[in-house]
Structures are given as structure tokens and as C-alpha cells.
């Protein structure tokens, strides 16, 4: 394709269509527009565009239905889906129906240009699998912030494959939910989903739990036991908190991942299975590899695709949506109407949620039981209404220290605050890396020379000794 590629915009909102047409035309593309799927089909038949950008929600036939039809009739025609309702289901369905990519409204023009450029660089696009019926049930993964949109795209891109996926994120951020979504939207969905928490198993029982054991394999092994891997045959195995696996089990797991064969503990018969393995952890595996606590080759096997989950405090814009979704589910279970007062929502926004979505769900469940008449107030929530997110706590601390120095008429207030903050950052990075300056510099996003210069300027001999 050339820069004179013809782009067809399928959009029922005339103002959005006009603005998008002007923007794309300014980049050297030829542009045509259609107000609905029926008009789009006619123009595609007449003019054969090189790229189609289609909205999802339109009068009559949806953009996803149009996408399915175009994927059958014109399998080499790239179709990009646009939606103001970016859910995981939309992303997965768009990919399943053959979308080249999907964009979230309001549109970021840089992302639009990037998608068009990628289409032009990739002259032929492989056709996706035939569309399937959307699976029933509402996903527990909720959010529309950019960080969550990226999570949806990674789930959509990897769900149909058997590639290893590593899900990382803080405790309570929804790692198991993502793993279940990958399974649910995969060809293995009719088979078992088996989850095992590696951190909850005693070291001497880990191998038995994963691989099973034969009768008499050890003192308490009175009969044969099928392990979690064998139980997941044909389906999906989630290794939650995989960073807690002991070294000897890591070796055996790596061997299994290479050819899907294993032997039970105490046995000599090799067993063949077909299992997709998904791993999850809240630990820094890269740091564990450096210290020798985790095998690098095993990390490569598990981390073909990486899905990082944000903490709740990093996606506060999703809070109203999350609260509404969780309260709706709780109301169904309790068969009662639930509603939040303004002070309750203020308290939720002010709290830093160290337990993330899991803690939010627990707090709302408890409040729903305690609330009088289904009206949840701040006093019903077992959180501190005066707590602040870390960023706000930091800003408040800096403000208070600045006020103190100004009141004392101290010299060089600005530089004093900057030096104190930088010194704290460097000290924390060095503590987390056991004094490894190269790794500390990487964590801070600076080079080692800069780190050394700042250490020389900020730390005295007593600091160094500590």
C-alpha cells in the first residue's frame, strides 16, 4: 500500500466522521465515509478501499457484524474497530472476528496514524478464525482506563494461542481473573481450568501436588494421587505465585514445559499431557533471577506473553465503574437494592487500597451487610476515610516540609526539598538492590554515572557507612 491508500470510515456520528476524515486526509490518505454498515458494503463493493475504520455501535447492524462479514468476503482487507465502550469482551470479540486492531474513543490521533501506518507496512494481513458466538456471562474484569485497555488487548491477542503467559501485578489486582478470561476465551474453554497457589504449598509437597505421586512414594503416600498438571489435561493450568516454587521443582517444571511429559513422584512411567500453562506472581522475577532465586530459562518459557496488571491506585478513574459493577453483583446475591452516599464514594476515592480490587470487593460486601436500608455511608466502610493515595501523601508531605522551611526562613528551600527527595529515592533503590548501583540506576531510570555523581553530592561518609 502507498500513502495514497483509500481509507473508508464507517461512523454514524457525522461530527466524528468529519473530524476523522479531515485528520486522516491531512496525513496523505484518500478518505471516504459511510454512515452505516449497509452503506459501507455498497462503497466497499464499488471502490475497494485499502483500510476500513468502523465504529461498533451504529443504527442497525453493528460494526462487529460488519467486521465478520468483511472478514469472510474480503479476508485481506484490514478492518480497524473503534469503540467508546472498551471492554475486554469487545476487544476479544473484535480479534476473534478478524480485526487488525481496535481503538478507544475519544480517539487519540497519534494512535490512529500509528495503526494506519502499520496497515500500510503490512500489505497483507492474515485472516482470523471464523467468528464464534460470544460466551455467556459478564466478565469480572472491569475498567476503561488506558492501562486496562492494554490488558484487554493482550488477553485478546493471546487467548487463542497456547503460548505461555505471565501475569504480574500486586496482590488483589485480579491476576486469577485474567487467567480465567484467557481460558474462557480459548479453544480449551470446555476443558478444565486448574489453579494452584504455589506459595500456599509446603516445599516438600509441591512436586506431589503438581505432578502427583504413586502409592508408597513417601511415608504418607498410601495410594496413587493425580497431580494438578494431569488434572488439567486438555485445559489450562494456572501456577499462581510461581515465584515461590523451590529450585528443584523449577527444574522439573522446566523439563515438563519442554515436551509436556512428566513422571509422578515415586513412579517411572512417563505421562504425556496437553496443558496450557499460565503463571502469575506479585514478585519481581527479574530481580529473583539476578539473585539466583528463580531460573532464567524457566522465566523465558513462562513469559512468552507478559500481561502486567496495574494497582487500583493507578487507575482511580475506573473506581465508579468498579464500584457500580461490584455493588450490582452483591445486590444480586443479597437480593436487595444497594446505593452509595456521596461521603462513601469520597471515602473510597481517598483511601489508598493496598489490597487493590480484592480489598474493595471485601469492603463493599461488608458494608452491604451492615448498611441500613441498603444505603451505604462512609461509616459502613471499614476503611479510613482520611487515608490518601501515595501520590497525595507525598504531595502533602512536600507541602508541609516546604511550609516549615519557609516559616523558619531557611536558605535554598527549593534545592533542599529536591535534595531530600532525591536522597530518599536513591536510598530506597539501593536498599531494594542490596547496594547494586547498576541495578539501582536502572530502577530509577538513570545511568550509573549519574547515580554515582548524585550519591557523591548527597551522601556523606556516615550515610555510606549505614
C-alpha positions as CSV (number, residue, x, y, z in Angstrom):
1,X,0.0,0.0,0.0
2,X,1.1,3.5,-0.6
3,X,0.4,6.8,1.2
4,X,-2.5,7.2,-1.3
5,X,-4.3,4.3,0.3
6,X,-8.0,4.6,0.4
7,X,-9.5,4.6,3.9
8,X,-13.2,4.0,4.5
9,X,-14.6,5.5,7.7
10,X,-17.8,3.8,8.9
11,X,-19.3,6.1,11.6
12,X,-22.9,7.2,12.2
13,X,-21.9,10.4,14.2
14,X,-21.4,13.0,11.4
15,X,-19.2,15.3,13.5
16,X,-16.9,12.5,14.5
17,X,-16.8,11.2,10.9
18,X,-16.0,14.7,9.5
19,X,-13.2,15.3,12.1
20,X,-11.6,11.9,11.5
21,X,-11.8,12.4,7.7
22,X,-10.0,15.8,8.0
23,X,-7.3,14.4,10.2
24,X,-6.6,11.3,8.1
25,X,-6.7,13.3,4.8
26,X,-4.1,15.6,6.3
27,X,-1.7,12.6,6.5
28,X,-1.9,12.0,2.8
29,X,-4.6,9.3,2.7
30,X,-7.6,9.2,0.4
31,X,-10.8,9.1,2.6
32,X,-14.4,8.1,2.0
33,X,-17.2,7.8,4.6
34,X,-20.3,5.7,5.3
35,X,-23.0,6.3,7.9
36,X,-23.8,2.6,8.5
37,X,-22.9,-0.9,7.6
38,X,-25.3,-1.1,4.6
39,X,-23.8,2.0,3.0
40,X,-20.3,0.7,3.8
41,X,-20.9,-2.6,2.0
42,X,-22.0,-0.7,-1.1
43,X,-19.0,1.6,-1.1
44,X,-16.6,-1.3,-0.5
45,X,-18.0,-3.2,-3.5
46,X,-17.7,-0.1,-5.7
47,X,-14.4,1.3,-4.5
48,X,-12.5,-1.5,-2.8
49,X,-10.8,0.6,0.0
50,X,-7.4,-0.5,1.4
51,X,-8.4,0.0,5.0
52,X,-11.8,0.2,6.9
53,X,-12.2,2.0,10.2
54,X,-15.6,1.1,11.7
55,X,-17.5,2.2,14.8
56,X,-19.0,-0.7,16.9
57,X,-22.4,0.8,17.9
58,X,-24.4,2.0,14.9
59,X,-28.0,2.0,13.9
60,X,-29.0,-1.3,12.5
61,X,-26.1,-3.7,12.0
62,X,-23.2,-3.3,14.5
63,X,-19.5,-2.8,13.5
64,X,-18.6,-6.2,14.8
65,X,-21.2,-7.8,12.5
66,X,-19.8,-5.8,9.6
67,X,-16.3,-6.9,10.6
68,X,-17.4,-10.6,10.5
69,X,-19.0,-10.2,7.0
70,X,-16.0,-8.4,5.6
71,X,-13.6,-10.9,7.0
72,X,-15.4,-13.6,5.1
73,X,-15.8,-11.7,1.8
74,X,-12.5,-9.8,1.8
75,X,-10.1,-11.7,4.0
76,X,-7.1,-9.5,3.1
77,X,-9.0,-6.2,3.8
78,X,-7.7,-4.8,7.2
79,X,-10.5,-3.6,9.4
80,X,-9.9,-1.4,12.5
81,X,-12.7,-1.3,15.1
82,X,-13.4,2.0,17.0
83,X,-15.5,2.0,20.2
84,X,-16.4,4.2,23.1
85,X,-17.2,1.2,25.2
86,X,-13.9,-0.6,25.6
87,X,-14.5,-3.8,27.5
88,X,-12.5,-7.0,27.4
89,X,-15.3,-8.7,25.6
90,X,-15.3,-6.1,22.8
91,X,-11.6,-6.5,22.4
92,X,-11.7,-10.3,22.4
93,X,-14.6,-10.4,20.0
94,X,-13.0,-7.9,17.6
95,X,-9.8,-10.0,17.5
96,X,-11.8,-13.3,17.1
97,X,-13.8,-11.8,14.2
98,X,-10.6,-10.7,12.4
99,X,-9.9,-7.1,13.4
100,X,-6.5,-5.7,12.6
101,X,-6.7,-3.6,15.8
102,X,-9.2,-1.7,17.8
103,X,-9.2,1.9,19.1
104,X,-10.8,3.5,22.0
105,X,-12.9,6.7,21.8
106,X,-12.3,9.6,22.2
107,X,-9.7,8.8,19.6
108,X,-6.0,9.6,20.1
109,X,-5.0,10.7,16.6
110,X,-1.4,9.6,17.1
111,X,-2.7,6.0,17.7
112,X,-4.9,6.3,14.6
113,X,-1.9,7.3,12.5
114,X,0.1,4.5,14.0
115,X,-2.5,1.9,13.1
116,X,-2.8,3.2,9.6
117,X,1.0,3.2,9.2
118,X,1.2,-0.4,10.5
119,X,-1.5,-1.5,8.0
120,X,0.4,0.1,5.2
121,X,3.6,-1.6,6.3
122,X,1.8,-4.9,6.5
123,X,0.4,-5.2,3.0
124,X,-1.3,-8.5,3.6
125,X,-3.0,-9.4,6.8
126,X,-3.7,-13.0,7.7
127,X,-7.4,-13.8,8.1
128,X,-8.5,-14.6,11.6
129,X,-10.6,-17.5,12.6
130,X,-14.3,-17.7,11.8
131,X,-16.4,-15.6,14.3
132,X,-17.8,-17.5,17.2
133,X,-20.7,-16.8,19.4
134,X,-19.8,-14.6,22.4
135,X,-19.5,-16.6,25.5
136,X,-22.2,-16.0,28.1
137,X,-21.6,-14.3,31.4
138,X,-20.4,-10.9,32.4
139,X,-16.6,-10.6,32.9
140,X,-15.4,-9.7,36.4
141,X,-12.6,-7.7,34.8
142,X,-13.9,-4.1,34.7
143,X,-12.2,-0.8,33.6
144,X,-11.8,1.6,30.8
145,X,-8.5,3.4,31.7
146,X,-5.6,3.1,29.2
147,X,-3.8,0.6,31.4
148,X,-6.9,-1.7,31.4
149,X,-7.4,-1.3,27.7
150,X,-3.8,-2.6,27.2
151,X,-4.7,-5.6,29.4
152,X,-7.8,-6.3,27.3
153,X,-5.7,-6.2,24.1
154,X,-3.1,-8.6,25.4
155,X,-5.8,-11.0,26.6
156,X,-7.5,-10.8,23.2
157,X,-4.2,-11.3,21.3
158,X,-3.1,-14.3,23.3
159,X,-6.3,-16.1,24.3
160,X,-6.5,-18.1,21.1
161,X,-2.9,-19.4,21.3
162,X,-1.1,-21.9,23.5
163,X,1.8,-19.5,24.3
164,X,2.9,-19.2,27.9
165,X,1.5,-16.1,29.7
166,X,3.0,-14.5,32.8
167,X,0.6,-12.2,34.6
168,X,2.2,-9.8,37.1
169,X,0.7,-7.3,39.5
170,X,0.2,-6.5,43.1
171,X,-1.8,-8.7,45.5
172,X,-5.6,-8.4,44.8
173,X,-5.3,-6.9,41.4
174,X,-7.1,-9.7,39.6
175,X,-4.4,-12.0,38.3
176,X,-6.5,-15.1,38.5
177,X,-9.4,-13.4,36.8
178,X,-7.2,-12.6,33.9
179,X,-6.1,-16.2,33.8
180,X,-9.7,-17.4,33.8
181,X,-10.5,-15.0,31.0
182,X,-7.7,-16.4,28.9
183,X,-9.0,-19.9,29.5
184,X,-12.7,-18.9,28.9
185,X,-11.9,-17.3,25.5
186,X,-9.6,-20.1,24.3
187,X,-10.2,-23.2,22.4
188,X,-9.7,-25.1,25.7
189,X,-12.7,-23.4,27.4
190,X,-14.7,-26.7,27.5
191,X,-11.9,-28.4,29.4
192,X,-10.7,-28.0,33.0
193,X,-9.2,-24.8,34.5
194,X,-7.0,-25.8,37.4
195,X,-5.4,-23.2,39.7
196,X,-2.7,-23.9,42.2
197,X,-1.3,-21.4,44.7
198,X,2.4,-22.3,44.8
199,X,3.0,-20.1,47.8
200,X,0.4,-22.0,49.9
201,X,2.1,-25.4,49.5
202,X,4.9,-26.7,51.8
203,X,8.1,-27.2,49.8
204,X,8.1,-31.0,50.5
205,X,4.6,-31.3,49.0
206,X,4.9,-29.0,45.9
207,X,6.1,-31.7,43.5
208,X,3.4,-34.2,44.7
209,X,0.7,-31.5,44.2
210,X,1.9,-30.6,40.7
211,X,3.0,-34.0,39.3
212,X,1.1,-36.4,41.6
213,X,2.6,-39.5,43.3
214,X,2.5,-43.3,43.3
215,X,1.4,-45.3,46.3
216,X,4.4,-45.7,48.7
217,X,6.4,-42.8,47.2
218,X,6.8,-41.4,50.7
219,X,5.6,-42.1,54.2
220,X,2.0,-40.7,53.9
221,X,1.5,-41.8,50.3
222,X,-0.9,-44.6,50.9
223,X,-2.5,-44.5,47.4
224,X,-1.8,-43.1,44.0
225,X,-2.6,-39.4,43.6
226,X,-3.2,-37.5,40.3
227,X,-1.4,-34.2,40.3
228,X,-2.7,-30.8,39.2
229,X,-0.9,-31.0,35.8
230,X,-2.6,-34.3,35.0
231,X,-6.0,-33.0,36.2
232,X,-5.6,-30.0,33.7
233,X,-5.0,-32.3,30.7
234,X,-6.7,-30.7,27.7
235,X,-7.3,-27.5,29.6
236,X,-5.4,-24.7,31.4
237,X,-3.2,-24.8,34.5
238,X,-2.6,-21.6,36.5
239,X,0.5,-21.5,38.6
240,X,-0.3,-18.7,41.0
241,X,2.6,-17.1,42.9
242,X,5.0,-19.1,40.7
243,X,7.9,-17.1,42.2
244,X,7.5,-19.2,45.4
245,X,8.5,-22.5,43.6
246,X,11.5,-24.2,45.2
247,X,14.6,-24.6,42.9
248,X,14.2,-28.4,42.5
249,X,10.6,-28.0,41.4
250,X,11.6,-25.3,39.0
251,X,13.9,-27.7,37.2
252,X,11.2,-30.4,36.9
253,X,8.6,-27.8,35.7
254,X,11.1,-26.6,33.0
255,X,11.6,-30.1,31.8
256,X,7.8,-30.6,31.6
257,X,7.2,-27.4,29.7
258,X,9.7,-28.5,27.0
259,X,7.8,-31.6,25.9
260,X,4.6,-31.9,28.1
261,X,5.9,-35.1,29.7
262,X,6.4,-35.9,33.3
263,X,6.6,-38.8,35.8
264,X,4.7,-38.9,39.1
265,X,6.8,-38.8,42.3
266,X,7.9,-42.3,43.1
267,X,7.0,-43.5,39.6
268,X,8.9,-44.4,36.5
269,X,6.2,-44.3,33.8
270,X,6.4,-41.2,31.6
271,X,3.0,-39.5,31.2
272,X,2.1,-37.3,28.2
273,X,-0.5,-34.5,28.6
274,X,-1.6,-31.4,26.7
275,X,-1.8,-28.4,29.0
276,X,-1.6,-24.7,28.6
277,X,0.4,-23.2,31.5
278,X,-0.3,-19.7,32.7
279,X,1.8,-18.2,35.5
280,X,1.1,-15.4,37.9
281,X,3.2,-13.6,40.5
282,X,3.4,-10.4,42.6
283,X,7.1,-10.7,42.8
284,X,9.9,-9.2,40.6
285,X,11.1,-12.3,38.8
286,X,13.9,-10.3,37.1
287,X,15.4,-9.4,40.5
288,X,14.9,-13.1,41.6
289,X,16.9,-14.2,38.6
290,X,19.7,-11.9,39.4
291,X,19.9,-13.2,43.0
292,X,19.6,-16.8,41.8
293,X,16.2,-17.5,43.3
294,X,14.5,-18.1,40.0
295,X,15.7,-19.8,36.8
296,X,16.1,-17.5,33.8
297,X,15.3,-20.3,31.3
298,X,12.1,-21.1,33.2
299,X,11.2,-17.4,33.1
300,X,11.6,-17.4,29.3
301,X,9.3,-20.4,29.0
302,X,6.6,-18.9,31.2
303,X,6.8,-15.3,29.9
304,X,6.2,-15.6,26.1
305,X,3.5,-13.0,26.7
306,X,3.5,-10.7,29.6
307,X,0.3,-9.1,31.0
308,X,1.1,-6.6,33.7
309,X,-1.8,-5.5,35.9
310,X,-2.0,-2.0,37.4
311,X,-2.7,-1.5,41.1
312,X,-6.1,0.1,41.9
313,X,-4.5,3.3,42.9
314,X,-3.0,3.7,39.4
315,X,-6.5,3.5,37.8
316,X,-8.7,5.6,40.1
317,X,-10.7,6.7,37.0
318,X,-12.1,3.2,36.9
319,X,-13.4,3.4,40.5
320,X,-17.0,4.5,39.8
321,X,-17.3,1.7,37.2
322,X,-15.8,-0.9,39.5
323,X,-17.9,0.1,42.5
324,X,-21.1,0.0,40.4
325,X,-20.2,-3.4,39.0
326,X,-19.3,-4.9,42.4
327,X,-22.3,-3.5,44.1
328,X,-24.5,-4.9,41.4
329,X,-23.2,-8.4,41.9
330,X,-23.5,-8.1,45.7
331,X,-27.1,-6.8,45.4
332,X,-28.0,-9.8,43.2
333,X,-26.6,-12.2,45.9
334,X,-28.3,-10.4,48.8
335,X,-31.5,-9.7,46.8
336,X,-31.6,-6.1,48.0
337,X,-31.1,-2.7,46.5
338,X,-27.8,-1.0,47.3
339,X,-26.7,2.6,46.9
340,X,-23.6,4.6,48.0
341,X,-23.9,8.0,49.6
342,X,-21.6,10.8,48.4
343,X,-19.5,10.6,51.5
344,X,-19.0,6.9,51.0
345,X,-17.7,7.5,47.5
346,X,-15.5,10.3,48.7
347,X,-14.0,7.9,51.3
348,X,-13.4,5.2,48.7
349,X,-11.6,7.7,46.5
350,X,-9.5,9.0,49.4
351,X,-8.3,5.5,50.5
352,X,-5.1,4.0,49.0
353,X,-6.4,0.4,48.7
354,X,-3.3,-1.6,49.4
355,X,-5.3,-4.8,48.8
356,X,-6.5,-3.5,45.4
357,X,-9.7,-4.8,43.9
358,X,-10.0,-7.7,46.3
359,X,-10.0,-5.3,49.3
360,X,-12.5,-3.0,47.6
361,X,-14.8,-6.0,47.0
362,X,-14.5,-7.1,50.6
363,X,-15.1,-3.6,51.9
364,X,-18.3,-3.3,49.8
365,X,-19.5,-6.8,50.8
366,X,-19.1,-6.0,54.5
367,X,-20.7,-2.5,54.1
368,X,-23.7,-4.0,52.2
369,X,-24.5,-6.3,55.1
370,X,-24.1,-3.6,57.7
371,X,-25.9,-0.8,55.7
372,X,-29.3,0.3,56.9
373,X,-31.9,0.1,54.2
374,X,-29.3,-0.6,51.5
375,X,-27.9,2.9,51.7
376,X,-24.1,2.6,52.3
377,X,-22.5,5.5,54.0
378,X,-18.8,6.2,54.8
379,X,-19.3,4.9,58.4
380,X,-20.3,1.5,56.9
381,X,-16.9,1.1,55.2
382,X,-14.1,-0.5,57.3
383,X,-11.5,1.9,55.8
384,X,-10.0,5.1,57.0
385,X,-11.9,8.0,55.2
386,X,-8.9,10.3,55.8
387,X,-6.4,8.0,54.1
388,X,-4.8,9.3,51.0
389,X,-3.3,7.7,47.9
390,X,0.5,7.5,48.0
391,X,0.9,10.3,45.4
392,X,-1.3,12.6,47.5
393,X,0.5,11.6,50.7
394,X,3.8,12.5,49.1
395,X,2.5,15.9,47.8
396,X,1.1,16.7,51.3
397,X,4.4,15.8,52.9
398,X,6.4,18.0,50.5
399,X,3.9,20.9,51.0
400,X,4.2,20.6,54.8
401,X,8.0,20.5,54.7
402,X,8.1,23.5,52.3
403,X,5.9,25.4,54.7
404,X,8.1,24.6,57.6
405,X,11.3,25.7,55.9
406,X,9.7,28.9,54.7
407,X,8.4,29.7,58.2
408,X,12.0,29.2,59.5
409,X,13.3,31.5,56.8
410,X,15.7,28.8,55.6
411,X,18.0,29.3,52.7
412,X,17.7,27.5,49.4
413,X,14.3,26.0,50.2
414,X,13.7,24.6,46.6
415,X,17.1,22.9,46.5
416,X,16.7,21.5,50.0
417,X,13.4,19.8,49.1
418,X,14.8,18.5,45.8
419,X,17.9,17.1,47.5
420,X,15.9,15.4,50.3
421,X,13.5,13.8,47.8
422,X,16.4,12.6,45.6
423,X,18.3,11.2,48.5
424,X,15.3,9.2,49.7
425,X,14.8,7.8,46.2
426,X,18.4,6.7,45.8
427,X,18.5,5.2,49.3
428,X,15.4,3.1,48.6
429,X,16.6,1.9,45.3
430,X,20.0,0.9,46.8
431,X,18.1,-0.9,49.7
432,X,16.0,-2.9,47.2
433,X,19.0,-3.9,45.2
434,X,21.3,-4.7,48.2
435,X,23.6,-1.9,47.2
436,X,23.9,-2.9,43.5
437,X,24.4,0.6,41.9
438,X,23.9,-0.6,38.3
439,X,20.5,-2.2,39.2
440,X,19.5,0.8,41.4
441,X,20.2,3.1,38.5
442,X,18.0,1.0,36.2
443,X,15.2,1.1,38.7
444,X,15.4,4.9,38.9
445,X,15.6,5.3,35.1
446,X,19.1,7.0,35.2
447,X,22.5,5.8,34.2
448,X,25.1,4.6,36.7
449,X,27.4,7.6,36.2
450,X,24.6,10.0,37.1
451,X,23.7,7.9,40.1
452,X,27.3,7.9,41.3
453,X,27.6,11.7,40.9
454,X,24.4,12.3,42.9
455,X,25.5,9.8,45.6
456,X,28.8,11.7,46.0
457,X,26.9,15.0,46.2
458,X,24.1,13.9,48.6
459,X,25.6,11.2,50.9
460,X,28.4,11.8,53.4
461,X,30.6,9.2,55.0
462,X,28.2,8.4,57.8
463,X,25.4,7.7,55.2
464,X,27.8,5.5,53.2
465,X,28.6,3.6,56.4
466,X,24.9,2.9,57.0
